Amino acid sequence: MRLIDADKLYDWVRRECNPYGKPTIDFESGNRMLDMIKRSSTAFDKEKVIDEIHISSAGIVVNMNVSSSYAEGYIDAAKDIIEIVEKGGIE
């Protein structure tokens, strides 16, 4: 499975579904696709993922008896992961 930009897909279907010209997608099928895209749920909740990273990283650092430099490295890694999630993963 891969995540897609539903807004871009919606815009593409809307552009290709043209009742007045020669459409790539027939009007009725296009409208059904647009409705399906609108009703589809998000594959994951970005804020929930970020919260889980915060909770798990804090719990691991607290529960591990490690040096402060190791804990700082772990926290820095968690911050990097959160930044990647916030940006959407890829450019």
N, C-alpha and C positions, 0 to 999 in steps of 0.2 A: 504494500500500500504506500502511496505517496500523497502528500498534501498538495492541494492546488489552490490558486487564488480564485475563489468563487466569484469575486467581483469582476475579474477579467473575463472569466468564462461567461458570466451573465452578459457583459457588454458585447462579447463576440457573438453570442447567440442572438441578441437583440439586433445587432447590425446585419447579420446574415438572414434574418427572418424579415423579409420585406414583402408586404402584401401588394405593393404597387409595381414592383419591378420583377426581375427574374431572380427569385430567391435561391440561395444555396439550400436553405431549410424551408420546407413548406410552413405556412403561417400557423396552422393548427399544431403541428409537432413542435414548432419553435415556442409557442405559448405554453405548451405542456412542459417543455424543458425549463423555461424560465420559472414556472411555478415550482417545479421540483427543486431547482437551485435555491429559490427563496426559502423553501421549507426544510432544506437539509440542515442538519446540525453540524457544528464545527467539530472537526476530528479531535481537537484537544483544546483545553482552556489554558491559554498562555499564562494568565495570572495564577491559576492553580498549580501549574508546573513550577513556576518561580517560587511560590509559597512552599511547595514540597522540597525544593532544593534548599531553601533557607532552613526549614525544619530538620531535614536529614543531615545537612552539614553541621548545624549547631549541635545536634544530638551526638554525632560521631566525635566531634572535637571534645565535647564535655565528657563523654563516656570513655574516651581513650586516655590513657595516662602517658602522654607524649610531651616532648619538649615544645616550648612555645614557638620555636622557628618552624617545626613540623606543622603545628596547628595553623600558623599564619600561612604557610604554603597551601594547606588544604582549603582554608578560607579564600585565599586568592584564586585557587582553581574554581571554587564554587562561584565566585564573582564573575570569572571568565565565562563559565557555563551559562550563567544568568544573562550575560551580555549577548551571547550567541542566540539564546532563546528569544530575547527581546527584539533582536534584529531580524528574526525569522529564519535563522539558520544559514541561508546562503544569500549572496548578493544577486 
